[in-house]
Amino acid sequence: MAKQKGPSLFFQRFVGYCGTLLLKLPTKRPRIRRMNKHDLIQKVKALEGISQDERAYLIDLINTKKKYGLVWEDKPEDVEETLRTHLPVLQEVVEKRIIAPNSPLTLRGSDPNGGISFDTSKKTTSQPTLFDSPPTLRESDRAADRPEGGVKNAELSKGEFVGTPPLGAGGLNHSLIEGDNLHALTALTFTHENKIDVIYIDPPYNTGNKDFKYNDSFVDREDSYRHSKWLSFMDKRLRIAKRLLSDKGVIFISIDDNEQAQLKLLCDEVFMEANFIAQIIWQKRISPDSRRILGPAHDNIYCYGKSYSSYLGLNHLALTEEQENAFKNPDNDPRGAWVSSDYMAQGFRPNQVYEIVTPGGAKYSPPEGKCWKNIEDVFKKQMKEGRMWFGIDGKGIPRRKTYLIDRKGSVPWTWWDYKSSGNNQDAKKEITEILGKATAFSTPKPLMLIRKVLEIASNTDSTILDFFAGSGTTLHATMALNAEDGGNRQCILVTNNENNICEEVTYERNKRVIEGYTNAKGAWVEGLGGNNLRYYRGGFVPSLKSEANKRLLTQASTELLCLKENCYNELTAEYALDPRQARIFRDDSDVYMVVVYHSRQQAEVCEALVGIIQGVSSTQKIKVYGFSPEKDTLVEEFYGVQDRIEAIPLPDAIYNAYKATFRIIGLDKKQL
């Protein structure tokens, strides 16, 4: 009998039948609700015509039935299928690099992929993305055709390799990744696991009006799997996002009424309900929509933390000019301006009931069932310190002073009106002002809104991620806030290039913000200097762990490693290293990183690097990423400087990161 190659037709029908029953379990039908799980499992065990794996699957399906929460039919994405056979990598588009003015621009003569070039120029009309297909090697780059000895440094000036200007000192490093965000997030799990402090995303709202594509097709309102597709899409990305968040990290997600209920339940499951911080109401419109019976005036912004400590890390908002102007000093208090508040408490405590005699002789006691905010001894101390206010004549109802010098800011609340957070029209005007024209992107978010998110959730050295970047407001807000408070926040944007949005809107907007631009009125706007921006496109390498694929992934990992270590200033040519064998980088704080690629001369290369490391004055350990097919840590090859390095084997470190990610999103990657 021929070996069965896939699930039998009987099995497929039976799974569908079981799934239908399970989905109906929470309903009000008594017969279904009282179904005995144990009896059902026994019936499955007694079934004939199915394999052991199929039987185990059915039993697991029964045992894992949810009692409460979302249940939906998972709808696989085409972009998931690519990950079954290939691993994502990044390649910088050097000509789009933006460098802070004080960074040196000199050609180093090194190929950004150690001699390997990827075909990332392919575009498709159905889904413009840089992760469309696996990368192809140029014939001249194939391992069998490359001389093991490499080329001499003198030959680099002949143009055999593409020169790569370094991303040097003097600027904050930001990144823009063009491609599908599931692939980009997978790559970021290697570079930024537990490193992202703030995530803001504005995903498709699934309105049914061609705002959400699934497998190259728009999902319309009549699609019976409309919500399942959206939940499948969001679930995988949110699970990876959680892995990227730091221990005190927070995520903000904008959504409207079409999916807000589903999103809340999904986030309760992914981030845990205990880590729900707030549902923010943002007033996106200032006038009603006459096309609707009840015109929508707001969007929701859900805020979740990685853990409870995320909530403790949130900041107060800076006082507005109007709030500061409310502080006065009519009695010339030496502590400065103040505002007063009611001294009556909300609850009732018997020991806080007493008579207060004001300086003007008036007497006040709390009404029945009420009390003062403090016990009498505390009140007397506040009186002595001049912290109580009874009006100009000294006879007014007791009030307590709060001083401007003591205010850390205002406590954020969940109502964000358009005056403090901008609105949709503001956002469209901002893009038009910067680009000089309106864009096809119809749902940008205003700068004030994202700045408010960052003011609440970020510190001056936070790392920020937006993987539905759209018009690029998140990076603009990051740079603007840094310019205001002297911060060193770094931002990573991810977006596809549908309708050329990444190149013509996301990138172009922030390029002009950094370099300066002439606005729509013809006035020159100074740029936000001190910022660097790198533009990445993605490629793939085969995931099968063959020797050739291991070498390929190692050689293609340089951009990932620079992004991971925030280390871009390349010194390879200065140390006369062959860039196809090894490259060396340094960041602005004198931290070094070395990458060693596969070659027959690897032992000789490592010996040369030992001499270089011995001469480096850095007091911090040097990261050494080296090709190591047997998963060893290269320590033996760096004998003599073991105490000065942290040796990390490649590509095993990447395999391990990706394997954990695939497990999270339910991809079977046994070959890793």
N, C-alpha and C positions, 0 to 999 in steps of 0.2 A: 504493500500500500504506500502510495506517495506520501511524503512527509507534509503535514499541514504547514503552509507558509504564513498564515495569518489567522486572525480570529474567525471562527466558523460563522456562517450566516445565522445559525441558531443562537450562538453566543451574542452576536450583535443585536438580534431582536430581543433577546432576554435582558441584556443590559438596558436597552431602551425601555422595556417594560418595567424593570426594577427602578430605573431612574424616575419614570412617571409616578410610580407609587410613592417613592421617597419624597419627591417634591410635594406630594399632597398630604404628607403625614401631619403637618401642623393645622390642616383645615378642620372644619367642624363636623366632618363625617365620622360618626362614632365607630363604624366598622374599621376604617383606616386607622384611626387614632389608637384603637385598642389592639392593633396587630402586635403579636408577640415576636420580638426580635429573635429570640432563641429558636422558636419554631421555624422562622423564615431561614435562619442560617442552616438548620438541619435539613431543610428541603433543598437548599443549594448544594450541600454536601452530598446529597443522594442523587443529584442530577447526573445523567449520562450524556455522553457526546461532547463534553467540554474538557479542556486540559486542566492540569493542576494549577497552572498560572492563571487561567481564566476563572477557576473556582475561587482562588485566593483573592483575585481582584473583586469579585462580587461580594465576598464576605467582608472585605475591607470597606467596600462602598456602603454596606449596611451598617457597619460599626462606626463609621465616621459621619453618619448623618447628623447634621446640625439640628439643635433644638431651637435655636434662636439666631437671627441674623440673616445675612444674604446667602441665597443659594442661586447660582446661575450656571448656565451651560457654557463651559469654556470654549471660546472660538479661537483656534490657533491663528497666529499672524504669519504672513510670509517672511517677515523679518526674523521670526523665531527659527524658521526652517534653516536659514543661513547659518545660524549659530550651532546647528546640529553638526555641521561639518567644517566650520571655519571659525577662527578667532579674530576679533577686531583689533586693529592697530591704528595708530595715527601717523599722519605725515604732514608736516607743516608746509603751507603754501608761502614760501619765502617772500615772494613779491608783494604779499599783502601784509607783511610784518610792519608794525608801527613801533618806532623806537623813541624813547625819551631823548630830547635834544642833546643831552650831555653824555649819551652813550656812544662809545667809539664804533664806527662802522668800517671794518676792515675784512676783506675776504680771507678766510682761513684755508681755503682749498680743500675742504673735506665734504664728502657726500653725506647728506643728512641721514642716510640709511646704511652707512658703512659700505657703499658700493652697490647697493640694491635699489632699484627704482620701481615704484608701484604705479600701475595705471589707475589713477583716480580721476581722470578727466571724463569718464563715461557719464553721460546723462541719459535719463529715460523720460519719456513724455508721461508715463503713467504715474511714476512716483520719483520725482527728482531727489535722489539721495546718493551720498558718496559711498554707501555700503551696498550698492546694487549687486556687485559680483566680486568674486575673489580677485586679488591683484594678480597681474601677470608680470613675470620677470622678463627683462630684455634678454635676448639671446646672449649678448656679450656679458651678461651678469651671472649666467648660470655657473654653479660651483665648478662643474667639470671644465669650463672654459677659462676660468680665472687663474692666472699664475699664482701659486701659493706664496711666492715671495712678494707679491704686491707690486707697487710702483715706488720709485724713489720720490722723495719730497720735491726734488728739483723738477720732476715731470708734471707736478700739479699745476704749474703755471701755464702749461700747454693747453689747458682747457679740457683735460680728460674727465675731470669731475666738476660738478656744479659747485661753485663757491657758495658758502653759507655764512652770511654775516652773523656775528655773535649777538646775542641779546645781552648787552653789557650792563655795567653798573649805572645807577642813577635813576631807575624807574621801577614802579610797582608792576608786577607781571600779571596780566589778565589773559584769559584764553577764550577763544570762540571756536567751537567745534561744529562743523557743518556735517549733518548726517542724521540718520534715524536715532532718536534718543535712547532706544533700548540697547542698541549697539554701543553708543557713546557711554551710557551709564555702566555697561559691562566693563568697558575699558577703565572707567574711573574707579571701579572697585579695586583695581590694582594700584592706582595712583593715589586715591583719596579715601580709603576705608577709614571710618571714624575721624575724618578730618574736616568735614563740612559743618560749619556752625549755624548757617542760616540757609534754608532753601525757600525760594518763592517760586511758585509755578502758576501759570494761567492756562490750564489745559483746555482742549475743545469742550464746549458746553453741551454738545450733542443735542442741538436744537431741532435737528431734522431739516435744517435749511442750508445744507452743503457746507457745514462748518467742521465736520468730522469724517475723515477718510479711514476706511479699514480695508486693508489689502487692495489698495488702489481704487476703491469704489466709495463714493459718498454714501453715508448711512442716512436714509430718509426716515421720516416720521412713521411710515407705514411698515418699516422693517420689523418683523416679529421678534428678531434677535437684537433689536436696537440697543437695549440696556445691557444685554449679555456681552455684546461686542465691546461696549464702552467699559464695562467692569473688567473684562479680560485684559483690555488695553491698559487700564489704570493700575490694576492689581500688581502686575509684574513690575511696573516702573516704581510704584510706591514701595514695594518690598526691597528693591535695590536701593532706593533713596534712603530708607531707614538704615540700611547698612552703612551708607556713606556718612550719616550724621554723627557728629561727635557726641560724647556722653551728655553734654548740656545743649545739644543742637535742637533747633526748632524748625518746623516746616509750616509755611503759610500757603494755602491753596484757594484760589479764587474760583467761584462756581456760581451759576444762577439756579433758578428753580427747576430746570429740566433734570438735573442729576444730583441736586444737593442732598436729598434724602438718602440716595444710594451711596453717595460719597461719605456721608457721616458714618453709616454702618460699615463701609469698607475700611475707613480709617480707624474705627473702633477695633476692628479685627487686626489690621496691620500694625498699628502703633499702640494698641491697647486702650480701652476706654478710660482707664485711670490716667492716661497721659494726655487726655483732651484738655486743652487750656481754655479755648474760647471760640465762639462763633461770632465773628465780627460782621456788622452790617455796614456796608459802604454805600453811601448815596452817590450813585453813578450818573444820575440825571437831575436836572434842576427844573424840568417841566414835564408834565405827564405825556405819555405816548397816546395820542388820540386814536390810534389804530386798535387799541385794546380796551376791553370793558373796564379792567382795572390796570392802569398803566404801571408797569414795573419801574420802580424808582431806585432799586438797590441790587447789589450783588452780595453774596455771602463770601466771607473769607474764613476758612477753617484753620485753626492753629493747633498743632499737636507738638508735643515734645518727645525726644528720644527716651526721657525718663522724667521723674518728678523734679529732679534738680534743674531741668530745663526751665521750669516755671520760675524757679528762684533766681535764674540768671537774667530775667527780663528787666529792662531799664524804664525809668520814668522818662516822660517826654519833656523837652525843654519848654519853659514857659513862653507863651506867645507875648508879643508886645502888648496886646490888650490885657492879658493876665498880669503882666508886670505893672502896668499902669494902674491896676486896681489897688496896689499897695501904696499906702499914704502914711504920713507921720504927723498927724495934727497935734500931738502932744509933745513933739520934739523928743521922742524916746531915743536914748543914746544908741540903741541897737539898730536904729534905722527904720525904714518903711515896714509897715505891717498891715495885715487885714485881720478882722475880728470874725469870730464864729460863735454861734449859739452855745451857751454853757449848759443847756439842758441835755441830759442823756437820753438815749433811745429807749433803754429798758428801765428797770426799777430795782434799786438796792436800798434797803432801809438805812444803812449806815452812810448813805450819801444824801440824806434828807436833813437839812438844817437851814437856819435863817441867815441871809446875807444882808449886812448893813453897808450901803455904799458910802463913798467919801462925802457925798452930798446929803446923807442922812436918810435916804430911801431904804425901805426894807422889802426884801423879796424872799419868798419860800416857794418851793416847787408845788405845782398843783397836785391834786389827789392822783395817786398812782404814778407820779413822775419823780425824778431825782436829779441832782446835779451830776456833772461828769466826774467829779473827784470827791474824795472824802474831805472833811473840813480842814484837816491839817495841811493837805496838799493845796487847797484853795488859799489858806493863809500864807503859805510860802509864795504862791504865785502873786498874791496881792503885794507882798513885801518887795518882790522883784519887779513890780510894775508891769506884770504880764496880763493884768485884767483891765477891761475897758467898760466904763459906765456912762459914756457919752460926754459931750463937752461940759455939761453942767454937773457931772458926777452923780446923777440921779437915775441914769438909764438902767435897763435890764442888764444883768451881768453878761459879759461876752469875753471870750479868751482870745488873746492876740497870737497870730502866727507871723513870724518875721520872714522877710524876703531872703535874708542871709541864711536862714535855716531850710529853705525850700530846695529840695533836690530836683524839683521839676513837678510836673503834674502826673498823676496816676492815669495811665491809659484806660479807656473804657471801650466797650464794644460798639458804640455808635460813632461812626466816622462820617461826618458830613462833608459836603463838597468844598466848604470854605477851608477846612483844615487838611483835606486829602485830595482835592482836585476831582474832576469828573471826566466823562468820556470826551466831551468837547475840548477840554483842556489838552487831553492827550493827543488828539488829532492836530490841534493847533501847534503843539510842540514839535511834532514830526515835520509839519509843513514849514515851520520857522527854520528848522535845521537843514532839511533837504531842499527847501525852496519850492516844493511841490507836494501835493497830496499823494498818498500812496494807496495801493490796492489793499493794504492791510487795514481792515475795518475795525479791529477791536484792540487798539493799543491801551496800555494803562498809563495814567498820568505820573509824572515824575514825583509829585508830592506824595502820592499813595505809596510808592515803593520806598521812598525816603523815610516815610513814617514807619514802615515795617522794619527797616534797617536801624532806625533810631531806637526802636523798642528792643530788637532782638540781637543786635550785633555789638561787639566791642571794637576798639580801634584796630585790632589785628585779626579780625575774623575772616574766614574764608566763606564765600557766598556762592551759591549755585542756583541757576535757573535753567531747567532743561526743557522748557517750552518758551524759548527766549523771544520769539516773535520780533517785535520792533526794537528790542535791546534796551528797554528802559532800565532794567535791573543793573546793568553795567554803568549806564549813565548816572543812576542814583548813587551807586557805590563810589564813583569817582568824585561826584559833587559833594558827598558827605565827607570823604577824605579831605577834600580841599577846604572844607569848612572847619573841621576839628583836628586836622593834622594827622588823621588816621592812616593806617597801612593795610586797609582791607583789600583783599584780592577777590576777583570775581571770575567765575567760569560760566559761559553761556553755551547752550546747545540748542540748535534748531536745524530743521531741514532747509532745503533750498527751493521749496515749492514756489513757483512764480518768481523765482530769483530773490526771494525775500532775504535770505541770509547775506547774499552779496550786495544787494542794492538798498536794503533797509537796515538790517541789524548791523552789518559791518560798516556801511557807509555812514550811518548816523554816528556811531561811536568814533570812527576815524575823524570826522569833523569836530566832534566834541573834544577830542584830544588835541588836534592840530589847530583848531580855530576855524571859523567859517563866517561867511557873509549871510546874514539872515534874510528872510523874505522882504524886509523893509530896506535892504541894501546896507545895513549897518554891520560893522565887523564885530564879531564876538570872540574874545580871547579864548584860546584852548585851555583845557585842564592839563597842564604840563606835568611831567613826572610819571607818566603812565606808559607802559608798554603793552601792546596787544599782539598776540600770536593767533594766526588763523590756521586751523587744522582741517584737513579732510581725512576721511577714514579709508582703510583698506582691510583686507583680510589675509590671513595665512591659514593653510589647512591645519585642522586640529589634530589629525592623526599623528601620534607620537613616534614618527619615524626619525631617523638620524637627520635626513635632509630637512624635514619640517622643523626640527629643533634648532638647527642652524639658521633657518630662515626666520623663525620667530625671534631669535636672539639678535640677528642683524636688523630686524625691523623694530626693535624695542626702544631705540634711542630716544625718540620723542616722548614715549611713555615715561622713561626714566627721568628725563629732564623735567617733565611736568610733575612727577612724583616728588622729586627732591628740590624743586624750584631752583634748579641749577642750570644756567644756560651759557655762561661766558666760556667759550671754548678755547682751550690752550693747547690743542693737539699739535698744531704746526710749530708752536714755540718749543715744544719738547721733541721735535723731529720724529714724531710717531707716524706710522702708516695708518691712516684713518680706517682702512679696511681690517686692521688687526686690533686696534685699540683707540679709544678717544678719551680725553680728559677734560673735565669741566670744573669751574669754580663759581660759587655764587658771590653775592655782594658782601657776605659776612665771613669770607675766607674759608668757606666749607668746600671741600673738594669731592668730586665724584669721578670714578674711573669705570669705563665699560670695556671689557675684553671680549672680542668676537672670536669665533672658531677659526683656527688656521693650524697648519702643520708646524708652524713656528710658535705655537702658543707658549711653550716653556721659555723660549728665548724672549718673547714679548713680556712675559711676566717678570723675568729676570731684569729686563730694562726698567719696568715699572717699579720694581723694588728700589732701584737706585733713585728714581724720580721721587718716590714717596719719602725716602730717607732725607732728601734735600728740601722737602716742603716744610715750611715753618708753622703750619696750622696746628693749633693745640687740640682741635677736634678730630674725632675718628673719621677716616676717609672711607666713604662707601665704595666698595669694589664689586661691581656686577660683572660676573664672568661666565662664559660658556662652560657648562659642566654637565655632560650627558648623564653622569652617574650620580647626580644630586649631591656630590661632595661640596664643601664650602671653600675650596681653593686655598685653604690655609697653607697646605704644604708647598704650593707654588709661590707663596709669598712669605716664605720662611725668612725671618730676620726683621719683619715689620708687622708680625701678627698683632702686637699690642697697639698698633696705630691704625688698623683697618677694621672694617666690618665687612666681611666677605659674604656675598649673596649669590647663590648659583642661579644661572639662567639656562633655560627658560623655566625652570621648575617653579620659581617664585610667581611667575605669571600664570602658569598652569594651576597652581593651588588657589590663587585668587579667583580665577575664572570658574574653576570647579565648584567653589562654594557659592558663587553667584548662580550658576546653572541649577544647583540644587534648590536654591531659594525660589526660582521661578518655574521649577518643575521640569527642566530639561534633562534628559538622560544622556550623560556624557561619559560613558564607561571608558572611552579611549583616553580620558584624562586621568 
